[in-house]
């Protein structure tokens, strides 16, 4: 904010603060910085999202909306803390959205407040167990070998080549001005039949 803007603002009794993005002065309560044009609320939301993802870990795929929904779910759990069904629904929701680290983190925070919290201990253990199973399952998923993918590609290419060869031969027979397509089709047909026999052997 330049000197004239500051004088104009303070002339009406307004205070000022530093912009969270560029650190230059801006009028308190304004949602947009005169200097860099950043919208303060959006910038702070983005910074809070980044800080949340860094502090928890394993939830980089979640959007700001996803995390807000998880926060809302967690607040409902805290309000009805002794409702076991609420805890189970929360953990299941986290698992469904790939956010089990979020559940582990929040139950860990509850244990920091009260180490004797039996509910937090059980729910944290369940969250970790489900997270471990999910990670193990993902690691054990068989990946299609490269050789199999290449073989499948060659197979479909071979059948496509046979089809195109037949089209060329048929077109050459039916169209008098395109008789040269017969020779081209026969050449391709011979090639792809040879490849097919080679694969079978």
C-alpha positions as a printed Julia matrix, in Angstrom:
201×3 Matrix{Float64}:
   0.0     0.0     0.0
   1.48    3.36   -0.96
   1.75    6.41    1.33
  -1.33    8.12   -0.14
  -3.52    5.04    0.38
  -2.26    4.67    3.95
  -2.92    8.33    4.72
  -6.4     8.06    3.19
  -7.18    4.92    5.18
  -5.83    6.13    8.52
  -7.57    9.43    7.99
 -10.81    7.61    8.54
  -9.46    5.9    11.65
  -8.73    2.58    9.95
  -5.85    0.39   11.08
  -3.63   -1.66    8.83
  -1.89   -5.03    8.76
   0.67   -6.84    6.67
  -0.49   -8.85    3.67
   0.1   -12.58    4.3
   1.35  -13.03    0.73
   3.63  -10.06    0.01
   4.02   -8.7     3.59
   3.18   -5.16    2.48
   0.74   -3.0     4.42
  -2.97   -3.27    3.74
  -6.08   -1.97    5.45
  -7.31   -4.3     8.18
 -10.53   -6.02    7.28
 -10.01   -5.7     3.53
 -10.06   -9.02    1.74
  -7.77   -8.01   -1.14
  -4.26   -6.62   -1.05
  -3.73   -3.39   -3.02
  -0.08   -4.28   -3.68
  -0.16   -7.87   -4.94
  -3.89   -8.32   -5.54
  -4.12  -11.55   -3.54
  -7.48  -12.44   -2.0
  -6.59  -12.92    1.66
  -9.24  -15.52    2.55
  -8.34  -17.75   -0.4
  -4.63  -17.4     0.28
  -5.06  -18.33    3.94
  -7.26  -21.29    3.01
  -4.55  -22.52    0.65
  -1.86  -22.07    3.3
  -3.99  -23.86    5.91
  -4.6   -26.73    3.48
  -0.87  -27.06    2.81
  -0.07  -26.95    6.53
  -2.71  -29.59    7.28
  -1.4   -31.94    4.59
   2.18  -31.5     5.8
   1.32  -32.09    9.45
  -0.74  -35.23    8.79
   0.94  -36.76    5.74
  -0.54  -39.3     3.33
  -3.48  -37.1     2.3
  -1.96  -35.12   -0.56
  -4.71  -36.35   -2.91
  -7.45  -34.69   -0.85
  -8.89  -31.32   -1.85
  -9.8   -28.45    0.47
 -13.46  -29.49    0.23
 -12.57  -33.09    1.2
 -10.66  -31.92    4.27
 -13.49  -29.59    5.31
 -15.89  -32.53    5.13
 -13.51  -34.61    7.24
 -13.2   -31.78    9.77
 -16.98  -31.58    9.99
 -17.21  -35.34   10.51
 -14.57  -35.18   13.23
 -16.37  -32.36   15.06
 -19.51  -34.5    15.07
 -17.48  -37.33   16.58
 -16.11  -35.06   19.31
 -19.58  -33.72   20.17
 -20.87  -37.3    20.6
 -17.59  -38.75   21.74
 -19.02  -41.78   23.54
 -21.09  -42.86   20.54
 -19.24  -45.91   19.2
 -21.24  -45.91   15.99
 -20.13  -42.35   15.32
 -16.47  -43.39   15.62
 -16.98  -46.36   13.33
 -18.77  -44.19   10.74
 -15.93  -41.67   10.9
 -13.23  -44.29   10.35
 -15.22  -45.93    7.54
 -15.68  -42.51    5.89
 -11.94  -41.88    6.12
 -11.19  -45.31    4.65
 -13.63  -44.77    1.79
 -11.93  -41.47    0.9
  -8.36  -42.72    1.36
  -7.96  -40.53    4.45
  -7.15  -43.01    7.21
  -4.04  -40.98    8.14
  -6.47  -38.17    9.01
  -8.23  -40.45   11.53
  -4.94  -41.71   12.97
  -3.72  -38.13   13.39
  -6.81  -36.9    15.22
  -7.01  -39.88   17.57
  -3.31  -39.39   18.29
  -4.06  -35.78   19.24
  -6.77  -37.01   21.62
  -4.22  -39.33   23.24
  -1.82  -36.42   23.66
  -4.53  -34.68   25.66
  -5.42  -37.78   27.68
  -3.16  -40.83   27.51
  -5.78  -42.89   29.35
  -8.46  -42.25   26.71
  -9.62  -45.81   25.99
 -11.81  -44.79   23.07
  -8.97  -42.94   21.34
  -6.63  -45.89   21.89
  -9.07  -48.38   20.36
 -10.03  -46.15   17.42
  -6.43  -45.23   16.67
  -5.52  -48.93   16.69
  -8.39  -49.7    14.32
  -7.41  -46.85   11.99
  -3.79  -48.02   11.9
  -4.9   -51.59   11.28
  -7.1   -50.61    8.34
  -4.36  -48.36    6.96
  -1.82  -51.19    7.17
  -4.19  -53.59    5.4
  -4.9   -51.01    2.68
  -1.18  -50.4     2.1
  -0.4   -54.14    2.05
  -3.22  -54.82   -0.4
  -2.05  -52.02   -2.69
   1.52  -53.35   -2.65
   0.45  -56.94   -3.33
  -1.71  -56.11   -6.34
  -0.22  -58.04   -9.25
   0.97  -55.84  -12.06
   0.66  -57.02  -15.62
   4.11  -58.1   -16.84
   5.61  -56.08  -19.67
   5.99  -59.2   -21.81
   2.27  -59.93  -21.49
   1.36  -56.37  -22.5
   3.65  -56.59  -25.54
   2.19  -59.97  -26.49
  -1.35  -58.58  -26.25
  -0.39  -55.61  -28.41
   1.17  -57.86  -31.06
  -1.89  -60.11  -31.01
  -4.33  -57.25  -31.67
  -1.98  -55.7   -34.23
  -1.84  -59.02  -36.04
  -5.62  -59.37  -36.23
  -5.97  -55.75  -37.32
  -3.39  -56.33  -40.04
  -5.27  -59.4   -41.31
  -8.47  -57.39  -41.4
  -6.87  -54.48  -43.33
  -5.25  -56.92  -45.75
  -8.66  -58.45  -46.48
 -10.11  -54.96  -47.0
  -7.36  -54.09  -49.49
  -7.86  -57.31  -51.47
 -11.64  -56.89  -51.52
 -11.37  -53.25  -52.6
  -8.94  -54.2   -55.37
 -11.35  -56.84  -56.7
 -14.43  -54.6   -56.56
 -12.83  -51.38  -57.84
 -11.33  -51.77  -61.34
  -9.16  -48.65  -60.99
  -7.62  -49.93  -57.75
  -6.32  -53.32  -58.86
  -2.91  -52.57  -57.3
  -4.56  -52.89  -53.87
  -4.83  -56.65  -54.47
  -1.04  -57.01  -54.57
  -0.63  -54.76  -51.55
  -3.25  -56.72  -49.63
  -1.67  -60.06  -50.52
   1.75  -58.79  -49.39
   0.34  -57.63  -46.02
  -1.67  -60.82  -45.67
   1.46  -62.93  -46.21
   3.37  -60.84  -43.65
   0.72  -61.02  -40.93
   0.05  -64.72  -41.51
   3.79  -65.34  -41.1
   3.78  -63.32  -37.85
   0.75  -65.25  -36.62
   2.43  -68.6   -37.33
   5.63  -67.37  -35.67
   3.69  -66.44  -32.53
   1.95  -69.81  -32.45
   5.26  -71.61  -32.67
